[in-house]
Protein backbone atom coordinates (compact mmCIF):
# COMPACT_ATOMS: atom_id res chain seq x y z
CA UNK A 1 0.00 0.00 0.00
CA UNK A 2 2.87 2.35 0.78
CA UNK A 3 4.17 1.99 -2.78
CA UNK A 4 0.76 2.94 -4.22
CA UNK A 5 0.66 6.00 -1.95
CA UNK A 6 4.13 7.02 -3.13
CA UNK A 7 3.09 6.39 -6.73
CA UNK A 8 -0.07 8.50 -6.31
CA UNK A 9 1.99 11.32 -4.79
CA UNK A 10 4.46 11.14 -7.68
CA UNK A 11 1.60 11.34 -10.18
CA UNK A 12 -0.04 14.23 -8.30
CA UNK A 13 3.25 16.13 -8.64
CA UNK A 14 3.35 15.49 -12.41
CA UNK A 15 -0.27 16.66 -12.77
CA UNK A 16 0.43 19.83 -10.79
CA UNK A 17 3.55 20.63 -12.82
CA UNK A 18 1.62 20.11 -16.07
CA UNK A 19 -1.39 22.15 -14.96
CA UNK A 20 -3.73 19.16 -15.07
CA UNK A 21 -6.57 18.95 -12.56
CA UNK A 22 -5.82 16.69 -9.58
CA UNK A 23 -9.20 15.06 -10.22
CA UNK A 24 -8.23 14.19 -13.83
CA UNK A 25 -8.53 10.43 -13.30
CA UNK A 26 -11.94 10.67 -11.66
CA UNK A 27 -13.21 13.14 -14.26
CA UNK A 28 -12.08 10.91 -17.13
CA UNK A 29 -12.91 7.57 -15.54
CA UNK A 30 -9.28 6.51 -15.83
CA UNK A 31 -7.58 4.56 -13.04
CA UNK A 32 -3.99 5.07 -11.97
CA UNK A 33 -1.82 2.59 -13.86
CA UNK A 34 1.18 1.48 -11.86
CA UNK A 35 4.26 0.19 -13.64
CA UNK A 36 4.59 -3.61 -13.36
CA UNK A 37 7.31 -5.23 -11.23
CA UNK A 38 8.57 -7.10 -14.30
CA UNK A 39 8.47 -6.64 -18.05
CA UNK A 40 9.81 -8.96 -20.72
CA UNK A 41 11.07 -8.28 -24.22
CA UNK A 42 8.44 -8.89 -26.90
CA UNK A 43 10.52 -7.80 -29.88
CA UNK A 44 11.19 -4.66 -31.85
CA UNK A 45 8.62 -2.09 -32.86
CA UNK A 46 8.26 -0.68 -36.37
CA UNK A 47 11.01 1.83 -35.54
CA UNK A 48 13.49 -0.85 -34.41
CA UNK A 49 13.14 -0.09 -30.68
CA UNK A 50 13.01 -2.90 -28.13
CA UNK A 51 9.53 -3.19 -26.62
CA UNK A 52 8.31 -4.89 -23.46
CA UNK A 53 5.12 -6.08 -21.76
CA UNK A 54 4.38 -7.66 -18.40
CA UNK A 55 4.75 -11.47 -18.69
CA UNK A 56 1.09 -12.56 -19.02
CA UNK A 57 0.34 -9.85 -21.60
CA UNK A 58 3.56 -10.74 -23.45
CA UNK A 59 2.51 -14.40 -23.76
CA UNK A 60 -0.92 -13.45 -25.04
CA UNK A 61 0.45 -10.81 -27.45
CA UNK A 62 2.78 -13.43 -28.92
CA UNK A 63 -0.04 -15.98 -29.25
CA UNK A 64 -2.35 -13.38 -30.81
CA UNK A 65 0.29 -12.17 -33.28
CA UNK A 66 1.08 -15.77 -34.26
CA UNK A 67 -2.61 -16.62 -34.75
CA UNK A 68 -3.08 -13.54 -36.91
CA UNK A 69 -0.02 -14.48 -38.98
CA UNK A 70 -1.40 -18.00 -39.46
CA UNK A 71 -4.57 -16.34 -40.80
CA UNK A 72 -2.53 -14.23 -43.21
CA UNK A 73 -2.76 -11.02 -41.14
CA UNK A 74 0.32 -9.12 -40.02
CA UNK A 75 0.15 -7.28 -36.69
CA UNK A 76 3.04 -4.85 -36.28
CA UNK A 77 4.02 -3.38 -32.94
CA UNK A 78 4.16 0.40 -32.61
CA UNK A 79 4.25 0.78 -28.83
CA UNK A 80 3.95 -1.29 -25.66
CA UNK A 81 5.17 -0.60 -22.11
CA UNK A 82 5.92 3.07 -21.43
CA UNK A 83 7.12 4.32 -18.08
CA UNK A 84 5.54 7.29 -16.37
CA UNK A 85 8.74 9.22 -17.09
CA UNK A 86 8.48 8.38 -20.80
CA UNK A 87 4.85 9.57 -20.81
CA UNK A 88 5.93 12.79 -19.10
CA UNK A 89 8.60 13.28 -21.76
CA UNK A 90 5.89 13.01 -24.45
CA UNK A 91 3.97 15.80 -22.71
CA UNK A 92 7.07 17.95 -22.27
CA UNK A 93 8.02 17.53 -25.95
CA UNK A 94 4.53 18.44 -27.18
CA UNK A 95 4.32 21.41 -24.80
CA UNK A 96 7.68 22.68 -26.06
CA UNK A 97 6.25 22.49 -29.60
CA UNK A 98 3.38 24.74 -28.52
CA UNK A 99 0.63 22.13 -28.16
CA UNK A 100 -1.86 23.01 -25.41
CA UNK A 101 -2.32 20.55 -22.52
CA UNK A 102 -6.02 20.07 -23.35
CA UNK A 103 -5.11 19.08 -26.90
CA UNK A 104 -2.43 16.64 -25.69
CA UNK A 105 -4.96 15.07 -23.33
CA UNK A 106 -7.21 14.27 -26.30
CA UNK A 107 -4.59 11.86 -27.65
CA UNK A 108 -2.40 10.99 -24.65
CA UNK A 109 -3.50 10.05 -21.15
CA UNK A 110 -1.82 12.06 -18.40
CA UNK A 111 1.30 10.56 -16.83
CA UNK A 112 0.16 7.88 -14.41
CA UNK A 113 -3.05 7.14 -16.30
CA UNK A 114 -1.80 5.58 -19.53
CA UNK A 115 -2.54 1.88 -19.94
CA UNK A 116 0.94 1.62 -21.43
CA UNK A 117 2.35 2.10 -17.90
CA UNK A 118 0.75 -1.20 -16.86
CA UNK A 119 2.74 -3.16 -19.44
CA UNK A 120 -0.57 -4.53 -20.71
CA UNK A 121 -1.29 -2.29 -23.73
CA UNK A 122 -0.06 -2.34 -27.30
CA UNK A 123 -0.43 0.01 -30.21
CA UNK A 124 -0.75 -2.03 -33.40
CA UNK A 125 -0.15 -1.23 -37.06
CA UNK A 126 -0.11 -3.17 -40.29
CA UNK A 127 1.63 -2.74 -43.64
CA UNK A 128 0.03 -0.33 -46.07
CA UNK A 129 -1.54 1.86 -43.40
CA UNK A 130 0.10 4.81 -41.66
CA UNK A 131 0.54 3.95 -37.96
CA UNK A 132 -1.57 5.56 -35.26
CA UNK A 133 -4.27 6.79 -37.62
CA UNK A 134 -7.99 6.10 -37.79
CA UNK A 135 -7.35 4.54 -41.20
CA UNK A 136 -6.30 1.42 -39.25
CA UNK A 137 -10.02 0.65 -38.81
CA UNK A 138 -10.24 -0.04 -42.57
CA UNK A 139 -7.57 -2.76 -42.51
CA UNK A 140 -7.86 -6.52 -42.41
CA UNK A 141 -5.70 -6.38 -39.26
CA UNK A 142 -8.38 -4.33 -37.48
CA UNK A 143 -11.16 -6.63 -38.73
CA UNK A 144 -9.18 -9.65 -37.49
CA UNK A 145 -8.58 -8.01 -34.10
CA UNK A 146 -12.26 -7.12 -33.79
CA UNK A 147 -13.20 -10.76 -34.37
CA UNK A 148 -10.38 -12.44 -32.43
CA UNK A 149 -8.58 -10.23 -29.89
CA UNK A 150 -10.99 -11.13 -27.08
CA UNK A 151 -9.96 -14.78 -27.41
CA UNK A 152 -6.50 -13.67 -26.27
CA UNK A 153 -7.77 -11.34 -23.55
CA UNK A 154 -7.29 -8.08 -25.50
CA UNK A 155 -9.87 -5.40 -26.18
CA UNK A 156 -9.83 -1.99 -27.84
CA UNK A 157 -9.63 0.61 -25.08
CA UNK A 158 -10.84 3.77 -26.76
CA UNK A 159 -13.72 3.18 -29.18
CA UNK A 160 -15.61 6.05 -30.76
CA UNK A 161 -17.47 8.11 -28.17
CA UNK A 162 -15.63 6.57 -25.22
CA UNK A 163 -16.32 8.28 -21.88
CA UNK A 164 -12.62 8.91 -21.16
CA UNK A 165 -12.18 11.96 -23.38
CA UNK A 166 -9.52 10.15 -25.41
CA UNK A 167 -9.76 10.30 -29.20
CA UNK A 168 -10.85 7.15 -31.04
CA UNK A 169 -7.83 4.82 -31.18
CA UNK A 170 -8.56 1.70 -33.24
CA UNK A 171 -4.87 0.74 -32.91
CA UNK A 172 -4.75 0.69 -29.07
CA UNK A 173 -5.55 -2.70 -27.48
CA UNK A 174 -5.13 -3.68 -23.82
CA UNK A 175 -4.81 -7.09 -22.22
CA UNK A 176 -7.61 -7.57 -19.71
CA UNK A 177 -7.27 -11.36 -19.12
CA UNK A 178 -10.84 -12.27 -20.07
CA UNK A 179 -10.44 -14.99 -22.61
CA UNK A 180 -6.80 -15.88 -22.96
CA UNK A 181 -5.44 -19.23 -24.08
Secondary structure, DSSP 4 states (H G I P E B T S, - for coil): -HHHHHHHHHHHHHHHHHT--TTHHHHHT----PPPS--EEEEE-TTS-EEEE-HHHHHHHHHHHHHHHHTT---EEEE----HHHHHHHHHHHHHTT--HHHHHHHSPPTT--GGGGT-EEEEE-TTS-TTSGGGGGSHHHHHHHHHGGGGTEEEEE-TT-TTSPPPEEEEEEE--SS--
